[in-house]
Amino acid sequence: MATITCDRCSEDKEQLEDVPMGGDLGQKIMEQICSECWAEWRAMSGNLINHNALNLGMPEHRAELRRVMKEFLGMEA
Ligand SMILES: [Zn+2]
């Protein structure tokens, strides 16, 4: 499996096996974020969705989750 130098934890870690979401953002995450940091975000996003009762069918809720995700992963907006 390929390793990358992760932008978030700055370590050489395993890359994600698949692009985690569509579009440019998914590509960036694949190239810049290791699978461990992504797993951390997945766990946290589940909590966030429950805690804030986010409805991912609503564009503004998806946008908010995306904003928090970029912040969490240390990606530029
Ligand atoms: Zn990482």
N, CA, C, O and the ligand as a Tripos MOL2 file, in Angstrom:
@<TRIPOS>MOLECULE
protein
  309   307    78     0     0
PROTEIN
NO_CHARGES

@<TRIPOS>ATOM
      1 N           0.8360   -1.2080    0.0000 N.3       1 MET1
      2 CA          0.0000    0.0000    0.0000 C.3       1 MET1
      3 C           0.8670    1.2530    0.0000 C.2       1 MET1
      4 O           1.9290    1.2920    0.6220 O.2       1 MET1
      5 N           0.4050    2.2540   -0.6940 N.am      2 ALA2
      6 CA          1.1760    3.4910   -0.8070 C.3       2 ALA2
      7 C           1.1860    4.2550    0.5080 C.2       2 ALA2
      8 O           0.2130    4.2450    1.2620 O.2       2 ALA2
      9 N           2.3080    4.9180    0.7630 N.am      3 THR3
     10 CA          2.3460    5.8140    1.9180 C.3       3 THR3
     11 C           2.4660    7.2490    1.4160 C.2       3 THR3
     12 O           2.9910    7.5100    0.3330 O.2       3 THR3
     13 N           1.9710    8.1550    2.2210 N.am      4 ILE4
     14 CA          2.0730    9.5810    1.9300 C.3       4 ILE4
     15 C           2.5880   10.2830    3.1740 C.2       4 ILE4
     16 O           2.5160    9.7480    4.2800 O.2       4 ILE4
     17 N           3.1070   11.4850    2.9800 N.am      5 THR5
     18 CA          3.4030   12.3250    4.1320 C.3       5 THR5
     19 C           2.1640   13.1540    4.3980 C.2       5 THR5
     20 O           1.7870   14.0250    3.6150 O.2       5 THR5
     21 N           1.5380   12.8540    5.5360 N.am      6 CYS6
     22 CA          0.2400   13.4350    5.8420 C.3       6 CYS6
     23 C           0.3700   14.9090    6.2280 C.2       6 CYS6
     24 O           1.2580   15.2860    6.9920 O.2       6 CYS6
     25 N          -0.5230   15.7310    5.6890 N.am      7 ASP7
     26 CA         -0.5140   17.1610    5.9950 C.3       7 ASP7
     27 C          -0.9550   17.4340    7.4240 C.2       7 ASP7
     28 O          -0.5830   18.4530    8.0060 O.2       7 ASP7
     29 N          -1.7330   16.5470    7.9840 N.am      8 ARG8
     30 CA         -2.2780   16.8220    9.3150 C.3       8 ARG8
     31 C          -1.3150   16.3920   10.4140 C.2       8 ARG8
     32 O          -1.0190   17.1770   11.3140 O.2       8 ARG8
     33 N          -0.8220   15.1560   10.3540 N.am      9 CYS9
     34 CA          0.0350   14.6580   11.4350 C.3       9 CYS9
     35 C           1.5190   14.7150   11.0630 C.2       9 CYS9
     36 O           2.3810   14.4360   11.8970 O.2       9 CYS9
     37 N           1.8150   15.0780    9.8070 N.am     10 SER10
     38 CA          3.1970   15.2410    9.3310 C.3      10 SER10
     39 C           4.0210   13.9620    9.4040 C.2      10 SER10
     40 O           5.2510   14.0120    9.4470 O.2      10 SER10
     41 N           3.3490   12.8210    9.4170 N.am     11 GLU11
     42 CA          4.0670   11.5500    9.4340 C.3      11 GLU11
     43 C           3.8400   10.8030    8.1260 C.2      11 GLU11
     44 O           2.8680   11.0480    7.4110 O.2      11 GLU11
     45 N           4.7550    9.8890    7.8310 N.am     12 ASP12
     46 CA          4.5730    9.0170    6.6750 C.3      12 ASP12
     47 C           3.6680    7.8770    7.0780 C.2      12 ASP12
     48 O           4.0450    7.0150    7.8720 O.2      12 ASP12
     49 N           2.4730    7.8800    6.5250 N.am     13 LYS13
     50 CA          1.4760    6.8870    6.8930 C.3      13 LYS13
     51 C           0.7940    6.3560    5.6500 C.2      13 LYS13
     52 O           0.9900    6.8480    4.5380 O.2      13 LYS13
     53 N          -0.0210    5.3270    5.8810 N.am     14 GLU14
     54 CA         -0.7470    4.7280    4.7720 C.3      14 GLU14
     55 C          -1.7490    5.6960    4.1580 C.2      14 GLU14
     56 O          -2.4540    6.4380    4.8410 O.2      14 GLU14
     57 N          -1.7710    5.6460    2.8400 N.am     15 GLN15
     58 CA         -2.7520    6.4340    2.1040 C.3      15 GLN15
     59 C          -4.1080    5.7390    2.1630 C.2      15 GLN15
     60 O          -4.1860    4.5290    2.3760 O.2      15 GLN15
     61 N          -5.1690    6.5110    1.9730 N.am     16 LEU16
     62 CA         -6.4980    5.9220    1.8630 C.3      16 LEU16
     63 C          -6.5470    4.9740    0.6630 C.2      16 LEU16
     64 O          -5.8620    5.1860   -0.3370 O.2      16 LEU16
     65 N          -7.3570    3.9410    0.7780 N.am     17 GLU17
     66 CA         -7.4660    2.9940   -0.3350 C.3      17 GLU17
     67 C          -8.3160    3.5360   -1.4670 C.2      17 GLU17
     68 O          -8.0830    3.2340   -2.6380 O.2      17 GLU17
     69 N          -9.3030    4.3390   -1.1060 N.am     18 ASP18
     70 CA        -10.1980    4.9100   -2.1010 C.3      18 ASP18
     71 C         -10.3890    6.3900   -1.8490 C.2      18 ASP18
     72 O         -10.2580    6.8730   -0.7240 O.2      18 ASP18
     73 N         -10.7010    7.0950   -2.9150 N.am     19 VAL19
     74 CA        -11.0550    8.5020   -2.7670 C.3      19 VAL19
     75 C         -12.2800    8.5880   -1.8560 C.2      19 VAL19
     76 O         -13.2920    7.9390   -2.1190 O.2      19 VAL19
     77 N         -12.1940    9.3880   -0.7840 N.am     20 PRO20
     78 CA        -13.2560    9.3670    0.2270 C.3      20 PRO20
     79 C         -14.5290   10.1100   -0.1680 C.2      20 PRO20
     80 O         -15.5900    9.8760    0.4090 O.2      20 PRO20
     81 N         -14.4270   10.9930   -1.1370 N.am     21 MET21
     82 CA        -15.6120   11.7040   -1.6040 C.3      21 MET21
     83 C         -15.3440   12.2210   -3.0100 C.2      21 MET21
     84 O         -14.2110   12.2030   -3.4910 O.2      21 MET21
     85 N         -16.4150   12.6840   -3.6620 N.am     22 GLY22
     86 CA        -16.2620   13.1210   -5.0360 C.3      22 GLY22
     87 C         -15.5500   14.4580   -5.1600 C.2      22 GLY22
     88 O         -15.3790   15.1800   -4.1790 O.2      22 GLY22
     89 N         -15.1460   14.7700   -6.3610 N.am     23 GLY23
     90 CA        -14.6300   16.0990   -6.6670 C.3      23 GLY23
     91 C         -13.1830   16.3080   -6.2630 C.2      23 GLY23
     92 O         -12.4810   15.3820   -5.8560 O.2      23 GLY23
     93 N         -12.7630   17.5620   -6.3920 N.am     24 ASP24
     94 CA        -11.3780   17.9300   -6.1070 C.3      24 ASP24
     95 C         -11.0190   17.6820   -4.6500 C.2      24 ASP24
     96 O          -9.9020   17.2730   -4.3360 O.2      24 ASP24
     97 N         -11.9730   17.9320   -3.7690 N.am     25 LEU25
     98 CA        -11.6990   17.7840   -2.3390 C.3      25 LEU25
     99 C         -11.3380   16.3320   -2.0070 C.2      25 LEU25
    100 O         -10.4120   16.0760   -1.2360 O.2      25 LEU25
    101 N         -12.0700   15.3960   -2.5910 N.am     26 GLY26
    102 CA        -11.7670   13.9870   -2.3770 C.3      26 GLY26
    103 C         -10.3570   13.6370   -2.8380 C.2      26 GLY26
    104 O          -9.6350   12.8990   -2.1690 O.2      26 GLY26
    105 N          -9.9790   14.1810   -3.9970 N.am     27 GLN27
    106 CA         -8.6280   13.9580   -4.5270 C.3      27 GLN27
    107 C          -7.5680   14.5070   -3.5830 C.2      27 GLN27
    108 O          -6.5610   13.8550   -3.3040 O.2      27 GLN27
    109 N          -7.8130   15.7130   -3.0990 N.am     28 LYS28
    110 CA         -6.8620   16.3580   -2.1860 C.3      28 LYS28
    111 C          -6.6910   15.5320   -0.9190 C.2      28 LYS28
    112 O          -5.5750   15.3020   -0.4540 O.2      28 LYS28
    113 N          -7.8120   15.0930   -0.3740 N.am     29 ILE29
    114 CA         -7.7580   14.3070    0.8630 C.3      29 ILE29
    115 C          -6.9580   13.0350    0.6190 C.2      29 ILE29
    116 O          -6.1210   12.6420    1.4310 O.2      29 ILE29
    117 N          -7.2310   12.4060   -0.5050 N.am     30 MET30
    118 CA         -6.5100   11.1840   -0.8780 C.3      30 MET30
    119 C          -5.0000   11.4340   -0.9310 C.2      30 MET30
    120 O          -4.2110   10.5930   -0.5000 O.2      30 MET30
    121 N          -4.6090   12.5860   -1.4570 N.am     31 GLU31
    122 CA         -3.1910   12.8890   -1.6480 C.3      31 GLU31
    123 C          -2.5170   13.4400   -0.4020 C.2      31 GLU31
    124 O          -1.3000   13.3300   -0.2540 O.2      31 GLU31
    125 N          -3.3110   14.0420    0.5090 N.am     32 GLN32
    126 CA         -2.6960   14.8080    1.5910 C.3      32 GLN32
    127 C          -2.9570   14.2580    2.9880 C.2      32 GLN32
    128 O          -2.2350   14.5870    3.9290 O.2      32 GLN32
    129 N          -3.9710   13.4330    3.1280 N.am     33 ILE33
    130 CA         -4.3840   13.0160    4.4680 C.3      33 ILE33
    131 C          -4.2340   11.4980    4.5990 C.2      33 ILE33
    132 O          -4.6630   10.7510    3.7190 O.2      33 ILE33
    133 N          -3.6270   11.0460    5.6940 N.am     34 CYS34
    134 CA         -3.4080    9.6130    5.8710 C.3      34 CYS34
    135 C          -4.6920    8.9220    6.3340 C.2      34 CYS34
    136 O          -5.6410    9.5690    6.7760 O.2      34 CYS34
    137 N          -4.6960    7.6160    6.2230 N.am     35 SER35
    138 CA         -5.9150    6.8680    6.5500 C.3      35 SER35
    139 C          -6.2570    6.9740    8.0310 C.2      35 SER35
    140 O          -7.4300    6.9140    8.4010 O.2      35 SER35
    141 N          -5.2380    7.1330    8.8880 N.am     36 GLU36
    142 CA         -5.5270    7.2500   10.3240 C.3      36 GLU36
    143 C          -6.2230    8.5610   10.6580 C.2      36 GLU36
    144 O          -7.1880    8.5890   11.4210 O.2      36 GLU36
    145 N          -5.7210    9.6440   10.0780 N.am     37 CYS37
    146 CA         -6.3640   10.9440   10.3310 C.3      37 CYS37
    147 C          -7.7750   10.9470    9.7390 C.2      37 CYS37
    148 O          -8.6950   11.5220   10.3210 O.2      37 CYS37
    149 N          -7.9370   10.3140    8.6040 N.am     38 TRP38
    150 CA         -9.2640   10.2490    8.0140 C.3      38 TRP38
    151 C         -10.2090    9.4540    8.9230 C.2      38 TRP38
    152 O         -11.3680    9.8300    9.1010 O.2      38 TRP38
    153 N          -9.7180    8.3780    9.4850 N.am     39 ALA39
    154 CA        -10.5460    7.5800   10.4030 C.3      39 ALA39
    155 C         -10.9430    8.4140   11.6270 C.2      39 ALA39
    156 O         -12.0600    8.2960   12.1290 O.2      39 ALA39
    157 N         -10.0240    9.2500   12.0980 N.am     40 GLU40
    158 CA        -10.3510   10.1340   13.2290 C.3      40 GLU40
    159 C         -11.4770   11.0840   12.8490 C.2      40 GLU40
    160 O         -12.4120   11.3090   13.6170 O.2      40 GLU40
    161 N         -11.3630   11.6370   11.6380 N.am     41 TRP41
    162 CA        -12.4130   12.5500   11.1840 C.3      41 TRP41
    163 C         -13.7450   11.8200   11.0370 C.2      41 TRP41
    164 O         -14.7890   12.3570   11.4070 O.2      41 TRP41
    165 N         -13.7170   10.6240   10.5120 N.am     42 ARG42
    166 CA        -14.9620    9.8610   10.3430 C.3      42 ARG42
    167 C         -15.6630    9.6720   11.6940 C.2      42 ARG42
    168 O         -16.8790    9.8260   11.8090 O.2      42 ARG42
    169 N         -14.8620    9.3350   12.7100 N.am     43 ALA43
    170 CA        -15.4360    9.1460   14.0400 C.3      43 ALA43
    171 C         -16.0100   10.4550   14.5610 C.2      43 ALA43
    172 O         -17.1040   10.4900   15.1240 O.2      43 ALA43
    173 N         -15.2490   11.5340   14.3630 N.am     44 MET44
    174 CA        -15.6930   12.8250   14.8690 C.3      44 MET44
    175 C         -16.9130   13.3250   14.1000 C.2      44 MET44
    176 O         -17.8260   13.8980   14.6940 O.2      44 MET44
    177 N         -16.9340   13.1140   12.8060 N.am     45 SER45
    178 CA        -18.0650   13.6200   12.0250 C.3      45 SER45
    179 C         -19.3580   12.9100   12.4310 C.2      45 SER45
    180 O         -20.4280   13.5170   12.4350 O.2      45 SER45
    181 N         -19.2560   11.6300   12.7690 N.am     46 GLY46
    182 CA        -20.4330   10.9150   13.2590 C.3      46 GLY46
    183 C         -20.9920   11.5600   14.5120 C.2      46 GLY46
    184 O         -22.2040   11.7250   14.6520 O.2      46 GLY46
    185 N         -20.0860   11.9310   15.4350 N.am     47 ASN47
    186 CA        -20.5140   12.6110   16.6540 C.3      47 ASN47
    187 C         -21.1340   13.9650   16.3620 C.2      47 ASN47
    188 O         -22.1640   14.3380   16.9220 O.2      47 ASN47
    189 N         -20.4690   14.6970   15.4570 N.am     48 LEU48
    190 CA        -20.9650   16.0330   15.1030 C.3      48 LEU48
    191 C         -22.3700   15.9650   14.5160 C.2      48 LEU48
    192 O         -23.2490   16.7540   14.8600 O.2      48 LEU48
    193 N         -22.5530   15.0040   13.6250 N.am     49 ILE49
    194 CA        -23.8570   14.8690   12.9600 C.3      49 ILE49
    195 C         -24.9310   14.5670   13.9880 C.2      49 ILE49
    196 O         -26.0210   15.1380   13.9420 O.2      49 ILE49
    197 N         -24.6260   13.6670   14.9180 N.am     50 ASN50
    198 CA        -25.5960   13.3440   15.9650 C.3      50 ASN50
    199 C         -25.8330   14.5280   16.9010 C.2      50 ASN50
    200 O         -26.9700   14.8870   17.2060 O.2      50 ASN50
    201 N         -24.7370   15.1150   17.3400 N.am     51 HIS51
    202 CA        -24.8120   16.1820   18.3360 C.3      51 HIS51
    203 C         -25.5660   17.3930   17.8030 C.2      51 HIS51
    204 O         -26.3830   17.9850   18.5100 O.2      51 HIS51
    205 N         -25.2910   17.7550   16.5630 N.am     52 ASN52
    206 CA        -25.9000   18.9620   15.9920 C.3      52 ASN52
    207 C         -27.1170   18.6460   15.1360 C.2      52 ASN52
    208 O         -27.6780   19.5320   14.4920 O.2      52 ASN52
    209 N         -27.5240   17.3750   15.1300 N.am     53 ALA53
    210 CA        -28.6710   16.9540   14.3180 C.3      53 ALA53
    211 C         -28.5440   17.4480   12.8790 C.2      53 ALA53
    212 O         -29.4890   17.9820   12.2990 O.2      53 ALA53
    213 N         -27.3440   17.2530   12.3170 N.am     54 LEU54
    214 CA        -27.1310   17.6750   10.9340 C.3      54 LEU54
    215 C         -27.8800   16.7460    9.9850 C.2      54 LEU54
    216 O         -27.9020   15.5270   10.1590 O.2      54 LEU54
    217 N         -28.4790   17.3490    9.0000 N.am     55 ASN55
    218 CA        -29.1760   16.5940    7.9620 C.3      55 ASN55
    219 C         -28.3910   16.7500    6.6630 C.2      55 ASN55
    220 O         -28.3800   17.8170    6.0500 O.2      55 ASN55
    221 N         -27.7290   15.6570    6.2550 N.am     56 LEU56
    222 CA        -26.8340   15.7580    5.1010 C.3      56 LEU56
    223 C         -27.5870   15.8730    3.7860 C.2      56 LEU56
    224 O         -26.9790   16.0390    2.7290 O.2      56 LEU56
    225 N         -28.9080   15.7850    3.8510 N.am     57 GLY57
    226 CA        -29.7100   16.0940    2.6850 C.3      57 GLY57
    227 C         -29.8310   17.5950    2.4440 C.2      57 GLY57
    228 O         -30.2660   18.0320    1.3780 O.2      57 GLY57
    229 N         -29.4380   18.3830    3.4560 N.am     58 MET58
    230 CA        -29.5420   19.8400    3.3250 C.3      58 MET58
    231 C         -28.2000   20.4350    2.9520 C.2      58 MET58
    232 O         -27.2120   20.2330    3.6590 O.2      58 MET58
    233 N         -28.1520   21.1730    1.8370 N.am     59 PRO59
    234 CA        -26.8700   21.7200    1.3540 C.3      59 PRO59
    235 C         -26.1330   22.5430    2.4010 C.2      59 PRO59
    236 O         -24.9080   22.4590    2.4890 O.2      59 PRO59
    237 N         -26.8540   23.3470    3.2080 N.am     60 GLU60
    238 CA        -26.1490   24.1910    4.1830 C.3      60 GLU60
    239 C         -25.5330   23.3440    5.2920 C.2      60 GLU60
    240 O         -24.4850   23.6960    5.8330 O.2      60 GLU60
    241 N         -26.1690   22.2470    5.6280 N.am     61 HIS61
    242 CA        -25.5920   21.3530    6.6320 C.3      61 HIS61
    243 C         -24.3640   20.6370    6.0710 C.2      61 HIS61
    244 O         -23.3650   20.4600    6.7690 O.2      61 HIS61
    245 N         -24.4480   20.2330    4.8220 N.am     62 ARG62
    246 CA        -23.2770   19.6030    4.1910 C.3      62 ARG62
    247 C         -22.1140   20.5780    4.1190 C.2      62 ARG62
    248 O         -20.9660   20.2080    4.3690 O.2      62 ARG62
    249 N         -22.4180   21.8340    3.7740 N.am     63 ALA63
    250 CA        -21.3710   22.8610    3.6720 C.3      63 ALA63
    251 C         -20.7210   23.0910    5.0290 C.2      63 ALA63
    252 O         -19.5040   23.2520    5.1270 O.2      63 ALA63
    253 N         -21.5370   23.1060    6.0680 N.am     64 GLU64
    254 CA        -21.0030   23.3230    7.4150 C.3      64 GLU64
    255 C         -20.0850   22.1570    7.8170 C.2      64 GLU64
    256 O         -19.0050   22.3660    8.3690 O.2      64 GLU64
    257 N         -20.5250   20.9620    7.5380 N.am     65 LEU65
    258 CA        -19.7140   19.7840    7.8770 C.3      65 LEU65
    259 C         -18.3870   19.8170    7.1080 C.2      65 LEU65
    260 O         -17.3370   19.4570    7.6410 O.2      65 LEU65
    261 N         -18.4550   20.2480    5.8670 N.am     66 ARG66
    262 CA        -17.2710   20.3360    5.0250 C.3      66 ARG66
    263 C         -16.2890   21.3800    5.5770 C.2      66 ARG66
    264 O         -15.0740   21.1780    5.5640 O.2      66 ARG66
    265 N         -16.8370   22.4830    6.0570 N.am     67 ARG67
    266 CA        -16.0100   23.5420    6.6290 C.3      67 ARG67
    267 C         -15.2740   23.0220    7.8730 C.2      67 ARG67
    268 O         -14.0720   23.2300    8.0340 O.2      67 ARG67
    269 N         -16.0200   22.3500    8.7370 N.am     68 VAL68
    270 CA        -15.4190   21.8180    9.9650 C.3      68 VAL68
    271 C         -14.3760   20.7520    9.6180 C.2      68 VAL68
    272 O         -13.3340   20.6520   10.2650 O.2      68 VAL68
    273 N         -14.6720   19.9690    8.5960 N.am     69 MET69
    274 CA        -13.7460   18.9190    8.1780 C.3      69 MET69
    275 C         -12.4100   19.5170    7.7320 C.2      69 MET69
    276 O         -11.3490   19.0370    8.1300 O.2      69 MET69
    277 N         -12.4640   20.5640    6.9070 N.am     70 LYS70
    278 CA        -11.2260   21.1900    6.4320 C.3      70 LYS70
    279 C         -10.4210   21.7470    7.5950 C.2      70 LYS70
    280 O          -9.1950   21.6490    7.6240 O.2      70 LYS70
    281 N         -11.1290   22.3320    8.5490 N.am     71 GLU71
    282 CA        -10.4630   22.8670    9.7270 C.3      71 GLU71
    283 C          -9.7860   21.7310   10.4960 C.2      71 GLU71
    284 O          -8.6250   21.8380   10.8920 O.2      71 GLU71
    285 N         -10.5290   20.6510   10.6970 N.am     72 PHE72
    286 CA        -10.0130   19.4920   11.4310 C.3      72 PHE72
    287 C          -8.7830   18.9070   10.7450 C.2      72 PHE72
    288 O          -7.8130   18.5390   11.4080 O.2      72 PHE72
    289 N          -8.8250   18.8250    9.4390 N.am     73 LEU73
    290 CA         -7.7350   18.2010    8.6880 C.3      73 LEU73
    291 C          -6.6100   19.1840    8.3850 C.2      73 LEU73
    292 O          -5.5680   18.8010    7.8550 O.2      73 LEU73
    293 N          -6.8270   20.4520    8.7250 N.am     74 GLY74
    294 CA         -5.7870   21.4530    8.4770 C.3      74 GLY74
    295 C          -5.6380   21.7860    7.0050 C.2      74 GLY74
    296 O          -4.5500   22.1220    6.5390 O.2      74 GLY74
    297 N          -6.7390   21.6900    6.2800 N.am     75 MET75
    298 CA         -6.7060   22.0070    4.8470 C.3      75 MET75
    299 C          -7.1520   23.4490    4.6370 C.2      75 MET75
    300 O          -7.8880   24.0150    5.4460 O.2      75 MET75
    301 N          -6.6920   24.0240    3.5410 N.am     76 GLU76
    302 CA         -7.1140   25.3750    3.2270 C.3      76 GLU76
    303 C          -8.5640   25.3610    2.7480 C.2      76 GLU76
    304 O          -9.0210   24.3980    2.1330 O.2      76 GLU76
    305 N          -9.2590   26.4230    3.0350 N.am     77 ALA77
    306 CA        -10.6730   26.4980    2.6650 C.3      77 ALA77
    307 C         -10.8340   26.5700    1.1530 C.2      77 ALA77
    308 O         -11.9570   26.6380    0.6540 O.2      77 ALA77
    309 ZN         -2.2050   11.8250    9.3360 Zn       78 ZN78
@<TRIPOS>BOND
     1     1     2 1
     2     2     3 1
     3     3     4 2
     4     3     5 am
     5     5     6 1
     6     6     7 1
     7     7     8 2
     8     7     9 am
     9     9    10 1
    10    10    11 1
    11    11    12 2
    12    11    13 am
    13    13    14 1
    14    14    15 1
    15    15    16 2
    16    15    17 am
    17    17    18 1
    18    18    19 1
    19    19    20 2
    20    19    21 am
    21    21    22 1
    22    22    23 1
    23    23    24 2
    24    23    25 am
    25    25    26 1
    26    26    27 1
    27    27    28 2
    28    27    29 am
    29    29    30 1
    30    30    31 1
    31    31    32 2
    32    31    33 am
    33    33    34 1
    34    34    35 1
    35    35    36 2
    36    35    37 am
    37    37    38 1
    38    38    39 1
    39    39    40 2
    40    39    41 am
    41    41    42 1
    42    42    43 1
    43    43    44 2
    44    43    45 am
    45    45    46 1
    46    46    47 1
    47    47    48 2
    48    47    49 am
    49    49    50 1
    50    50    51 1
    51    51    52 2
    52    51    53 am
    53    53    54 1
    54    54    55 1
    55    55    56 2
    56    55    57 am
    57    57    58 1
    58    58    59 1
    59    59    60 2
    60    59    61 am
    61    61    62 1
    62    62    63 1
    63    63    64 2
    64    63    65 am
    65    65    66 1
    66    66    67 1
    67    67    68 2
    68    67    69 am
    69    69    70 1
    70    70    71 1
    71    71    72 2
    72    71    73 am
    73    73    74 1
    74    74    75 1
    75    75    76 2
    76    75    77 am
    77    77    78 1
    78    78    79 1
    79    79    80 2
    80    79    81 am
    81    81    82 1
    82    82    83 1
    83    83    84 2
    84    83    85 am
    85    85    86 1
    86    86    87 1
    87    87    88 2
    88    87    89 am
    89    89    90 1
    90    90    91 1
    91    91    92 2
    92    91    93 am
    93    93    94 1
    94    94    95 1
    95    95    96 2
    96    95    97 am
    97    97    98 1
    98    98    99 1
    99    99   100 2
   100    99   101 am
   101   101   102 1
   102   102   103 1
   103   103   104 2
   104   103   105 am
   105   105   106 1
   106   106   107 1
   107   107   108 2
   108   107   109 am
   109   109   110 1
   110   110   111 1
   111   111   112 2
   112   111   113 am
   113   113   114 1
   114   114   115 1
   115   115   116 2
   116   115   117 am
   117   117   118 1
   118   118   119 1
   119   119   120 2
   120   119   121 am
   121   121   122 1
   122   122   123 1
   123   123   124 2
   124   123   125 am
   125   125   126 1
   126   126   127 1
   127   127   128 2
   128   127   129 am
   129   129   130 1
   130   130   131 1
   131   131   132 2
   132   131   133 am
   133   133   134 1
   134   134   135 1
   135   135   136 2
   136   135   137 am
   137   137   138 1
   138   138   139 1
   139   139   140 2
   140   139   141 am
   141   141   142 1
   142   142   143 1
   143   143   144 2
   144   143   145 am
   145   145   146 1
   146   146   147 1
   147   147   148 2
   148   147   149 am
   149   149   150 1
   150   150   151 1
   151   151   152 2
   152   151   153 am
   153   153   154 1
   154   154   155 1
   155   155   156 2
   156   155   157 am
   157   157   158 1
   158   158   159 1
   159   159   160 2
   160   159   161 am
   161   161   162 1
   162   162   163 1
   163   163   164 2
   164   163   165 am
   165   165   166 1
   166   166   167 1
   167   167   168 2
   168   167   169 am
   169   169   170 1
   170   170   171 1
   171   171   172 2
   172   171   173 am
   173   173   174 1
   174   174   175 1
   175   175   176 2
   176   175   177 am
   177   177   178 1
   178   178   179 1
   179   179   180 2
   180   179   181 am
   181   181   182 1
   182   182   183 1
   183   183   184 2
   184   183   185 am
   185   185   186 1
   186   186   187 1
   187   187   188 2
   188   187   189 am
   189   189   190 1
   190   190   191 1
   191   191   192 2
   192   191   193 am
   193   193   194 1
   194   194   195 1
   195   195   196 2
   196   195   197 am
   197   197   198 1
   198   198   199 1
   199   199   200 2
   200   199   201 am
   201   201   202 1
   202   202   203 1
   203   203   204 2
   204   203   205 am
   205   205   206 1
   206   206   207 1
   207   207   208 2
   208   207   209 am
   209   209   210 1
   210   210   211 1
   211   211   212 2
   212   211   213 am
   213   213   214 1
   214   214   215 1
   215   215   216 2
   216   215   217 am
   217   217   218 1
   218   218   219 1
   219   219   220 2
   220   219   221 am
   221   221   222 1
   222   222   223 1
   223   223   224 2
   224   223   225 am
   225   225   226 1
   226   226   227 1
   227   227   228 2
   228   227   229 am
   229   229   230 1
   230   230   231 1
   231   231   232 2
   232   231   233 am
   233   233   234 1
   234   234   235 1
   235   235   236 2
   236   235   237 am
   237   237   238 1
   238   238   239 1
   239   239   240 2
   240   239   241 am
   241   241   242 1
   242   242   243 1
   243   243   244 2
   244   243   245 am
   245   245   246 1
   246   246   247 1
   247   247   248 2
   248   247   249 am
   249   249   250 1
   250   250   251 1
   251   251   252 2
   252   251   253 am
   253   253   254 1
   254   254   255 1
   255   255   256 2
   256   255   257 am
   257   257   258 1
   258   258   259 1
   259   259   260 2
   260   259   261 am
   261   261   262 1
   262   262   263 1
   263   263   264 2
   264   263   265 am
   265   265   266 1
   266   266   267 1
   267   267   268 2
   268   267   269 am
   269   269   270 1
   270   270   271 1
   271   271   272 2
   272   271   273 am
   273   273   274 1
   274   274   275 1
   275   275   276 2
   276   275   277 am
   277   277   278 1
   278   278   279 1
   279   279   280 2
   280   279   281 am
   281   281   282 1
   282   282   283 1
   283   283   284 2
   284   283   285 am
   285   285   286 1
   286   286   287 1
   287   287   288 2
   288   287   289 am
   289   289   290 1
   290   290   291 1
   291   291   292 2
   292   291   293 am
   293   293   294 1
   294   294   295 1
   295   295   296 2
   296   295   297 am
   297   297   298 1
   298   298   299 1
   299   299   300 2
   300   299   301 am
   301   301   302 1
   302   302   303 1
   303   303   304 2
   304   303   305 am
   305   305   306 1
   306   306   307 1
   307   307   308 2
@<TRIPOS>SUBSTRUCTURE
     1 MET1         2 RESIDUE 1 A MET
     2 ALA2         6 RESIDUE 1 A ALA
     3 THR3        10 RESIDUE 1 A THR
     4 ILE4        14 RESIDUE 1 A ILE
     5 THR5        18 RESIDUE 1 A THR
     6 CYS6        22 RESIDUE 1 A CYS
     7 ASP7        26 RESIDUE 1 A ASP
     8 ARG8        30 RESIDUE 1 A ARG
     9 CYS9        34 RESIDUE 1 A CYS
    10 SER10       38 RESIDUE 1 A SER
    11 GLU11       42 RESIDUE 1 A GLU
    12 ASP12       46 RESIDUE 1 A ASP
    13 LYS13       50 RESIDUE 1 A LYS
    14 GLU14       54 RESIDUE 1 A GLU
    15 GLN15       58 RESIDUE 1 A GLN
    16 LEU16       62 RESIDUE 1 A LEU
    17 GLU17       66 RESIDUE 1 A GLU
    18 ASP18       70 RESIDUE 1 A ASP
    19 VAL19       74 RESIDUE 1 A VAL
    20 PRO20       78 RESIDUE 1 A PRO
    21 MET21       82 RESIDUE 1 A MET
    22 GLY22       86 RESIDUE 1 A GLY
    23 GLY23       90 RESIDUE 1 A GLY
    24 ASP24       94 RESIDUE 1 A ASP
    25 LEU25       98 RESIDUE 1 A LEU
    26 GLY26      102 RESIDUE 1 A GLY
    27 GLN27      106 RESIDUE 1 A GLN
    28 LYS28      110 RESIDUE 1 A LYS
    29 ILE29      114 RESIDUE 1 A ILE
    30 MET30      118 RESIDUE 1 A MET
    31 GLU31      122 RESIDUE 1 A GLU
    32 GLN32      126 RESIDUE 1 A GLN
    33 ILE33      130 RESIDUE 1 A ILE
    34 CYS34      134 RESIDUE 1 A CYS
    35 SER35      138 RESIDUE 1 A SER
    36 GLU36      142 RESIDUE 1 A GLU
    37 CYS37      146 RESIDUE 1 A CYS
    38 TRP38      150 RESIDUE 1 A TRP
    39 ALA39      154 RESIDUE 1 A ALA
    40 GLU40      158 RESIDUE 1 A GLU
    41 TRP41      162 RESIDUE 1 A TRP
    42 ARG42      166 RESIDUE 1 A ARG
    43 ALA43      170 RESIDUE 1 A ALA
    44 MET44      174 RESIDUE 1 A MET
    45 SER45      178 RESIDUE 1 A SER
    46 GLY46      182 RESIDUE 1 A GLY
    47 ASN47      186 RESIDUE 1 A ASN
    48 LEU48      190 RESIDUE 1 A LEU
    49 ILE49      194 RESIDUE 1 A ILE
    50 ASN50      198 RESIDUE 1 A ASN
    51 HIS51      202 RESIDUE 1 A HIS
    52 ASN52      206 RESIDUE 1 A ASN
    53 ALA53      210 RESIDUE 1 A ALA
    54 LEU54      214 RESIDUE 1 A LEU
    55 ASN55      218 RESIDUE 1 A ASN
    56 LEU56      222 RESIDUE 1 A LEU
    57 GLY57      226 RESIDUE 1 A GLY
    58 MET58      230 RESIDUE 1 A MET
    59 PRO59      234 RESIDUE 1 A PRO
    60 GLU60      238 RESIDUE 1 A GLU
    61 HIS61      242 RESIDUE 1 A HIS
    62 ARG62      246 RESIDUE 1 A ARG
    63 ALA63      250 RESIDUE 1 A ALA
    64 GLU64      254 RESIDUE 1 A GLU
    65 LEU65      258 RESIDUE 1 A LEU
    66 ARG66      262 RESIDUE 1 A ARG
    67 ARG67      266 RESIDUE 1 A ARG
    68 VAL68      270 RESIDUE 1 A VAL
    69 MET69      274 RESIDUE 1 A MET
    70 LYS70      278 RESIDUE 1 A LYS
    71 GLU71      282 RESIDUE 1 A GLU
    72 PHE72      286 RESIDUE 1 A PHE
    73 LEU73      290 RESIDUE 1 A LEU
    74 GLY74      294 RESIDUE 1 A GLY
    75 MET75      298 RESIDUE 1 A MET
    76 GLU76      302 RESIDUE 1 A GLU
    77 ALA77      306 RESIDUE 1 A ALA
    78 ZN78       309 GROUP 0 **** ****
